[in-house]
Amino acid sequence: MERLLDALGRPQDRLGRVIHVAGTNGKGSTVAYLRTIAEAAGLRVHALTSPHLVRFAERIRVAGRLITDEELERRIDEVEEANAGAPISFFEIATALAFHAFAATQADLTIVEVGLGGRFDATNVFARPAASVITPVDLDHLEWLGPELGKIAWEKAGIIKAGAPVFVGRQKSEALEVIEAEAQRLGAPTTVLGRDFDAWEERGRLMIQFEHRLLDLPAPGLYGPHQFANAALAVAAILSLADPRVDEDALARGVEGVVWPGRFQRLTAGPLAKLALGADVWLDGAHNPHAALALAETCGHLVARDPRPLTLIVGMLGRKDARGFFDAFATLAPRVLTSAFDSPNATPGEDLAVAAREAGLEVVAVEGVEAALRLAVAGAGPPPHVIICGSLHFIGDVLALSPDTWPS
């Protein structure tokens, strides 16, 4: 990355204020809150996220808009020329391309989501970001980052830079100890959710208590109890910029107006919505046990509000902890339909079904998400809540079925 960025004139040093976001779960949602709040305040914002769900351009938002096909083609040619045929990975090229595009257009803020880990991630090239953010850390990508939680936390803490403030979501003690040790070593002021400030739901609103300030904001636009923590972490980080344009009105409009596809997203268009026959269909990219716990809690709130049967349609990659994922739903006892999807790394539906049965759940393996939805809504009884979940690749395949559901 350093070699290629040097050849491009070090675009990462010309981006102005940067907020760098790492973590196991909630990174993308936190980036979405940061961006939406900043844009509500009138700031021009670049954002780099991953993975994309349908189109590569989703990863790169230049001054508030997805990169155009024309600019993407031009920047690819320029980056490939600068790389001069040297060994490079897809994600490294994508990251360099994004920074190169950002540097060519003026913006007030750049928000960068880590791809994998943090310490050795391709995005970790900023000498001193305006703020580093670490969302909850848990067990995932063990083949690259693990196996212990402390080792994973050490990887995530690699985005902390000397003297740059770091904002930390709720963490298990083992992870927090590692993160704080790294911050102390680098002299980085640390603000931890649940210790230095707190957030909770009250009367359907988001309350955030800082040492000398209480914010009373609308409920986050993304559904689920865990989103109150994600939104609060974003609020704390963006307030650290001390930009007078980020006032309480911008915070409220940004928190409430956020959109982040594939994260408990209600599916209301496209062919699957037409097959729903009165069922409500939701998409969520939860794909590890920690994310599954958050999804299960969200489903519990959904069923408590509207007591109809719950059905999961699940597709996952082979390297994920499927049994740990299904264990999170043991109390809810949903009906489960499992399916493979269009990826050589997808787990066969029958293998997922074995993991679900081991977790004590009723399960049927089905060929394809459309067949699974037809089975989910068939039969007597009220139409169920249907949650299509698992790999973001699986969710992307669902959104790709119709241009009406492509992220924009």
Secondary structure, 3 states (H helix, E strand, C coil): CHHHHHHCCCHHHHCCCEEEEECCCCHHHHHHHHHHHHHHCCCCEEEECCCCCCCHHHHEEECCEECCHHHHHHHHHHHHHHHCCCCCCHHHHHHHHHHHHHHCCCCCEEEEECCCCCCCCCCCCCCCCCEEEECCCCCCCHHHHCCCHHHHHHHHHHHCCCCCCEEECCCCHHHHHHHHHHHHHHCCCEEEECCCEEEEEECCEEEEECCCCEEEEECCCCCCCHHHHHHHHHHHHHHCCCCCCCCHHHHHHHHHHCCCCCEEEECCCCHHHHHCCCCEEEEECCCCHHHHHHHHHHHHHHHHHCCCCEEEEEECECCCCHHHHHHCCCCCCCEEEECCCCCCCECCHHHHHHHHHHCCCEEEECCCHHHHHHHHHCCCCCCCEEEEEECHHHHHHHHCCCHHHCCC
